[in-house]
Amino acid sequence: MKKGNQIFEERLERHIDELKWLYMELYDNQGFFDDLLSRLRQFYEERSLPLKKLDQEREKDPGWYRKNGMLGMMLYVDQFAGDLKGVRKKLDYIKRCNVNYVHLMPLLDTVEGRSDGGYAVADFRKVQEKLGTMEDLEKLADQCHKQGVSLCLDFVMNHTSEDHKWAKKARAGKQEYKDRYFFFDNYSMPAMYEKTVPQVFPTTAPGNFTYLPDMQEFVMTSFYPYQWDLNYRNPVVFNEMMYNFLYLANRGIDVLRIDAVPYIWKQVGTDCRNLPQVHTIVRMMRMIGEIVCPGIVLLGEVVMEPEKVAPYFGTVEKPECHMLYNVTTMATTWHTVATGDVRLLKRQMEIISSLPSDYTFLNYLRCHDDIGWGLDYPLLESWGMYQVPHKKYLNDYFTGKWQDSVSRGELYNEDLVTGDARFCGTTASMCGVEKAGFEQDEEATDAAIQMDVMLHAYMLFLSGIPMLYSGDEIGQVNDYTYKNDPNKAADSRYIHRGKFQWNLVDNISHPDTVQGKLFGRLDQLEKIRGQEKAFDASAGFWTLETWDNAVLGLAREGKDGKLVGLFNFSGEPRVAWIDEGDGEYQDLLTGAVMKASGVRVDGHGFYWLKRMA
């Protein structure tokens, strides 16, 4: 049995040369590098024995997070169960949802009213008091591990809140802390940046700098005025943020979601996005994790199309993020719902299938954020869908203004000058559950549930790890009460961040309710996915030609066989003119045996077919 120090030394030995080379390339400071190594050893020694044991198990099975049984759920602690103790009490329900990976939305200390949904962190080592304590978080993580559930937490490393202790000391004039941000005593340098740096929120938070009258200086704020960008040119910033990262890892967090990864490095004369130094930092972060806590997974939030996101996986020899969000597929999926045209979605699936199989994407229908219509407009225009009118159509469709639309929701960040806007709403409301319920139309309700189930079946079939948004499993609709809260009223994203309706869970066992119809069918799909090895993230994945622009055809192949998925994005019956003439197939939902050729698919219907041996 190897002793702890020996294990640490062996891990360090594997990475020390590259880590030092990259660190010196950025900072050329031996003293700070020595301090980093010293603290890595300290964090390893402080790591609990159960977590060290989990690290060693995962080192032997590095693809543990890519298994076909993985199913995630994202939730807000306060909205879901009040606080962290409440979440611990609800683990049985989480397990009932077949979920074994829970993303706790931002819960670190922030200031009400200027928190950006928790992404303006005032203290990286303190939980928001209303949610509990770090001890509560550790107890939750420990209980999750005992039940085979992994925990994910956001690590917001691009910026801090203006209420962070560093920012307060900087504001007091202490140069050491001002150097951790980007301060300028006149506007000449900010003006240089503004020439080339796009605005993140041009409507609600225009510009990339904020003037502080009390200091008579400008500070860089790419997101909101109360979020001050960190200066990673300063080795103190890198080291201290790595210590915060390891501190959270030692609390029992399994997956660290790195927020706004592309923005980390700033350089005048560039767009301050995706610069080479960002990859250096993420690579060092990956190595630091593998030295101290190799059971940890890095999840990168990179909001770009899959082929441009791919560099953040790194290479086989020099990996960076373990997983990345499949952001653009969410928007393209809803574009496909509104148009009934799968061509753009099929093209994206073709791109994903062409990427190495060890790239792992996180897939979802809805998340905590809005839906921005960042689609491939050059391609859409070749099909007659032009950017400005098409965005208007999508927003009109999903807000229910378009004739025959069943969706309900609200716009976000609407620009009254350009007409541009993003969209907010829950999956169920976008599928028509809200409208049908309001009109007490049973037939429309069943149609809405069918669309909802089809979309989840499609999402569960994709290459990667599927994520549910808490409440989607019971068809929770838009919550308009956010307008009564002055801290939320201006942000329509809270329409789909409403309180979890526990009273609806009581309906799960009643098949004549929305919850009973939806939960039961999702449960069946999730259990099938957990049983079929072809759903493993390492399985082959490709598209099928259906010869119908309303039907998406996908295929997967793993150790135990081949699967075919057919998904009709039209409300009318269609025929998928596939010809998989390699034997008979079994419908995994009904058990029926059939040929995978000329398959009739009902409106918003789908098939999961498995080739029989």
N, C-alpha and C positions, 0 to 999 in steps of 0.2 A: 504494500500500500504506500503510495507516494505521500509525502508530507506536504502540507499546504504551501510552505515556502518553495519547495521543489516544483510544484505545479505552477506557481506564479512565475518562477524563474524561467521555466520552459516556455511558457506563453510569451513572456517578455523577450526571450531570446529569438523567437520566431519573427518578431516585429520590430525589434529595437533599431536595426539599421535603417529600414525604410522610414520609420517614424521620425528618427533623428534627422534624416536627410530632408524630409518634407518640412519639418519644423524649422530647421535652419534656413531652408529656402525661403520661408515666409518671414521669419523673425531674426535669424542670425543672433541668437542670444542663448549662450550655454547655461547661464544662471537660471533663466526661466525654464529651460528644458530640464535641468536637474531637479528643480522644484516640482515639475510635472511628474517626473518619475517617482520622486519621493511620495507624492500624494497618491499616485496610483497604487503603490504598495500599501499605503495606509488604508485606502478604500477597500482593497482586497482583504486585508486583515480584519476590517470591521464588518465584512459581509457575513451574514449568518450562515451557520452550517447547513440548514435546509436549502438555502439558496445556492450555496456552493455545490451541494449534491445535485440540485436541479441543473446547474451549469454543466456538470460532468456528464449527466445523462444526455443533455442536448448536444454536447460536443460529439458524442457517439452517434447522434441522429440529427445532423445539422438541418435536415429538411423537415423537422417536426411541425413547423408552422404551415407547411404546404400540403398536408394530408387531405384526402377527400372528405374527411369528417369535420374539417374546420368550418365553423360558421360564426361570424361576428355579429355584434349588435352595438350600436352607438347610442348613448343616452346621456342626458343631463341629470346629475345626481339629485338636485333639488326637485326637478320636475318628475322624476321617476319614483323617488322614494323619500324625499325630504332631506336626508343626509346620508353619510356613509354607513352609519349603523343601520339605517333603513334599507340600503342596498344589500347589506349582508343578510338581512332578514328575507329579502326577496330572491335569494340565489336559487331557491327551489323553482320559482317561476322561470327564471332565466334558463335553468337546465330543462324545464318543460318545453321551452322554445327551441330546444336542441342547440342552444348557443354555448360555445366553449371559449369565446374570445370577446371580452367586453371592453369597449372604448368608453372610458369615462371622459366626457367632454370637460373643457378647462375648469379646474377646481382649485388652482393655487390662488393665493391671496391677491386680491385686486380691490379697486375702489368703485363702489356702486355709482353708476352714472357716467363713469369714464373707464369702462372695463373692456369695451369691444367684445362683449360676450365671454369675457375671461381671458382674452388674448393680450391684455395689458397687465402684465404680472408685476406686482409690487414686492413680492417675496417668493423666491423659488423654493423655499424650504418651509413654507407655511401654507396650510389649507385654509380656504375661506372659512371664517369662524362659523358661519351659518351651516356649513356642511360637515364640520367636525374638526378633527386634529390629524396630525401625521400618524399618531398612534392608531387612530381609527382606520386610516388608509392601510397601514401595515397589517392590521387585524383582518381587514377585508381581503388583502392580497393573500395572506396566509390561508384563509378559509377558501378562497378561490382555488389555490393550488391543491388543496386537499380534495377538491371536487373536480379537478381536471379543467379548470377555467383559467385562462390567461387574461391579464389586465393590461390595457393600453392607456397611456396618458400623454397629453400634449406637452411638448418641450418647445417653448417659444423662445428661440435663441436669436432672432433677428433684432429684437428690441426689448426694452423694459418699459414699465409704466413710469410716468413722471413722478410717481409716488415711491418708486424704488429708492432704497437708501443711497445708491450711487448717484441717482439723479438729484436727490435732495442735497447731497454734499457738493455736487457739481453746481447746483443752483446757488449754493452758499459761496461759490467762488473758488473752491479747492481745485487746483489745476490737475492734480492726479486723477480726479474723478471726471473733470471736463474732458480729459484725454480719452475717456472710455466711450465718449460720444463724438458727434461732429458739431463743434461750435465754431461760429464765425462772427467777428465783431462788425462786419459790414456785409452788404449783399453781393459783392462782386463774385465771390466763389460760389455761393448758392445759385447765382444767375448762370454761371458756367454749367453747373449740374443740370439746371432746368432746361438747358438747350437740348439735352440728349436723353434725359430720364423721363419716361412716361409717368402719368399720374395713376395711382391705384384706384382712388375714389374721386374722380374729377368733379362730381356733383356735391357729395357730402363732405369731402375733405380735400379741396383742390390744392395743388402744389406739393412739393416735397420738403418744405422747410416751414418752421413756425418761429415767429418773432416773439421773444420773451422781454416785455417792457421792463421788468424789474432788473434784468441783467443787461439790457440793451444789446442783446446778441441774438443770432439766429441759431436754431438747432435743427438737425435733419430729422424729419418725421415722415417717412414714406407712407405710412398708413393713416393714423389720426394724430392730431396735435399733442395728445397726451401719451403717445407711444414714441419714445426716443430711440432712434436707430443706434445700435451698438457698433463701435469701431473695432473691427477684427484685425485691423493693422496693428493694434496694440496687443502684445502677447498676454498682458494681464487679463484682458477680456476673454481671450481664448481659454486660458488656463482656468479662470474662475468659472466660466460657463461649463467647462468639462467637469469641474468638481460638482457643480449643480446637477449635471447629467448623472454622474455616478451616485450622488446622494439619493436621487429619485430611484435609480436602479436598485440601490440597497434597501429601499423601502419595500421591494418586492414587485416592482413594475416589470412586466415582461416585454412590452412593446412601447418604444418611445417614438411618438409621432413628431417629426421635426417640422415645425410650422414654417411656411414661406421660405423654403430652402434656397431658391434661386437668388434671393435678395441679400444674402449674408455679406457679400463683399462689395464695397463701394469704390468706384474709381472714376474720377472726373473725365469727361470726354467719351464715356460709354453709357449704355442704358442701365448700368448697374444691375444687370440680370445675367445669371448663368455664366459668370466670369470663371476663368480657370481656377482661381484661388478658392472658389466655392467647393469645387471637387476635391481640392487638397484638404480643406477643412473636414469635409464629410468622410474622406478616406481616413484621416487621422482619427476621427471620432469612431469609425468602424474598428480600427485597430485597438484603440483604447478600450472599447467594449470587449473585444476578444481577449485582451490581456486580463482585465479585472472581472468581467461578468459576461462570459461568452454565451450565456443563455438568453441574452437580450437581443431583440430584433429592432432594427431601425426602419421606420416607415417614413418615407419622404412625401411631403405635400408639394408637388410640382404641378402647377396648373397649365399644362400644355398637352398637345396631342401626343399619343403613345410613342411615335418614332422620335419625337424631340425630348420626351421624358426619359427614354431609354438610357442615355449617358449617365444618369444618376444611379443606375445599377452598378456602374463601374465595369470592370472586366473580370474574367475568371481568376486571373492572377492577382488583381487589385480591386476587390469588390468594394462598393460604397454602401448604398441602401439595400436592405434585404427585400423590402417591398415598396411599391409606389402606388399611389392612387391612379385609377383609370378615370380621370376627371372628365375628359371630353366625351367619353362614351355615355355618361349620364345625360349630357345635353343632346347628343345625337339620338339617344333612345327616345327622348320626349319629342324631338323633331319628327322622328319616325311615327310616333303615335299620332301627331297632328296631321301628318301628310299621308300616312298609310303607304309610304314609299321607303323600302328598306335599302335602297342602293347605297346611300351614304354610310349607313350602319354596316352593311356588308363590306364596303371598302375598308372601314376601320378594323373590322374583324380579320380581314386579309392581312393588314399590316401587323396586327398583333400576332397572328399565326406565323408570320415570317420572322419574328424575333426569337432569340434563343429560348429554349424551354425552361431554363433555370431563372428566367425573369418572372417575377411574381407580382401580378397586379391585384389590387384590392378593388372589387367591383360593387357597385351599389346603384339602386334606383333613385334614392333620395338621401340627402345628408342634412346637416344642420344649416347649410348655407343656401344661398339663392341659386337659381339656374341662370347662368350667363350663356347667351347664344353665340359662343365662340366656335362656329362651325366652319367647315371647309367651303368658303363661299366661291372661290374660283371653280371648284368642281360643281357646286350647286348651280352656279350661273350657266354652266354648260348644259344644264338640264332645265334652264328657264326659271330658276329660283334666285332672284336678285336680293342682295343683302338687306337693303333698307326696307323694302316692302315685305320681305320674308320675315324679318325680325318683328315687324308690326303684326303680321299674320299670326306668328307664334304667340305673341303676347295677347293679342285679341282672342285667339283660340283658347288659351289656358285661363284667361280671366272670365271666359264665358260670354264674351261679346260676339263671337262668331256664331253664325246660325248653325244649329245642330251640335254645337260643342256641349259636352257634358261636364267639362272641367270648371273648377272654381278656385280662385286664388287672387293674389294681389301683386302689383308691380313693386320692384325695389330699385332704388337709385335711378328713378326715371329722369331723363334729361328732356325738359320741355322744349329745348331749342332743337336738338338733333332728333328727338323722338326715340332715342335709344333707351332701353330699360332691361332689367333682369326680372326673373319671376320667382314667386314664393308660393308654396302650397304643399300639403301632404300628398303622399302617393294616392291614398284613397280618394281625396277630394279631386285630384287631377284625373282619376279614373271614372268619376261620376257618382261615387257613393254619397257624397254630400248633397248633390242636386237631387238624386233619386229619393233620398231620405226625406228631404224637405218637401218634395212633391208627393211623398208616400206612394211611390210607383214601384210595385214589387218586381215587375218585369224589368224595369230599368235598373233596379238594385242588383238583380241577378246578372245583368249584362255588365254592370260596373265591376262586380266581384270577379266575373270571368276575365275581364281585361286585367284586373289587378293580379290575379293568379297567373295568367299567361306571362305578364311582365316579370313576375318573380321566378317563374320557371325558366324563362330566358336568362335572367341574371344568374341564377344558380347553375346554369349550363356553361357559362362563360369560362374561359381560361383564367385561373387565379382563385382568390379567396372571396366568397360572397359576404356582404355586410347588410344586415337589416337595420333600418332606422326604428328605434323604439316607438311602438305604437302602430307601426305598419302591419304587424302581425295580427292586430285586432281591428284593422280598418279605421283607425282614428282619423277624424276629419279636422279641417282647419279650426283653429282656436282664435276667435276675434277679440277675446277679452284683453289681449295685450294692449289694446288702444286705451284701456283705462289706467294703465301704469305709465306715469310720466317719464320713467327711465327707459321705457320700451316703445312707447307710442310712435316714435319717429322711425322705428326700424321694423319694417314689415316681415323680416325674417322670423320674428317671434310668432307669426301665424302658424308655423309648423314646428314651433318649439314649445307647444302647450303642455300643460300638466298631463301626465299619464292617467287615463281614466280607468282606475282599478275596478270600478263598478261594471265595466264592459267585459272584464275577464270572466266574470260570473257566467257570461253567455257562451263561453267557449264550448261547453258541453251540450248546448242546445242547438241542434242542426238547422233550426228554422230561423236563426238570427244571422245577422251579418257576420258577427264574430265567429259563430259556430261554422258557418260555411267557409269563411276565409281561413281561420286558424287550422281547421282540420285538413284542408287541402295543402296548405303550406307545410304542415307537419308531415304529411305523406311524402311530399317532394324532398324535404330535408332528410328524412330517414333513408329514402332511396339513395340520395346523394352520398350519405355516409356509408352505405353498403357497397357502392360500386367503385372499384379501383380506377375506372376510367375517368373519374372526377378528380383524381389526384392532380395537383398543379403541374406535375412532370409529364402528364399524359400528352399525346399528340392532339393537336387542335387545328381544324381547318374549316373553311366554308364550303357549302354545297350550292350548286346552281339549281334553283327551283323553277326557273323560267316564268316566275311571277313576281313582279316588283313589290307585292304586298307580303310575301312569305320569305322569311329568313331561314336558310338552311345551314346548320352547323353540324360538325362531326367531331368526335373525340375517340381516341383509342389508347387503352392502357393494358396492363398485364392480364386483365380478365375479359378483354374483348372490346368491341367497337360499339359506340353509341351514335345515334342520329337524332338531332333535335330539329323540329320544325315549328315555327312560330308565325302565326298569321296576325299581322298588324292592321288588318282590315276588319271591319265589322261584318263583312259578308263572307260566305263560304268560298274557299279558293282551292285549287288543286296544285300541289307541289309536284312538278314534273321531274322528280328525281328518278334515278335508275340505279339504285345500289343493288346490283344483281349478284351479290355475293352470299345469297342464302336467305333464309327466313329471319324475320325480326319479331321480337316480342315487345308489346306495349308495356312498359314498366309500371304504368299506373293501373291498367286493367287486366294485364296478363294475356290479352288477346294476341294471337299469332297472325302475322300478316307479311306481305311483301313490301319492301321499301321502294315502291315505284308508283307513280301516279297517285299520290296520297291526297285524299280529300281532307281539308282542314277547315273546321267550322270557324265562323266569325270570332276573332280573338281567341281562337283555339290553339292547341299545341300538341305535339307528340314528343315523348321521350322513348325512342325505340332502341332495343339492344339486339345485336346480331346473335342468333342462336348458334351454339357450337355444332 
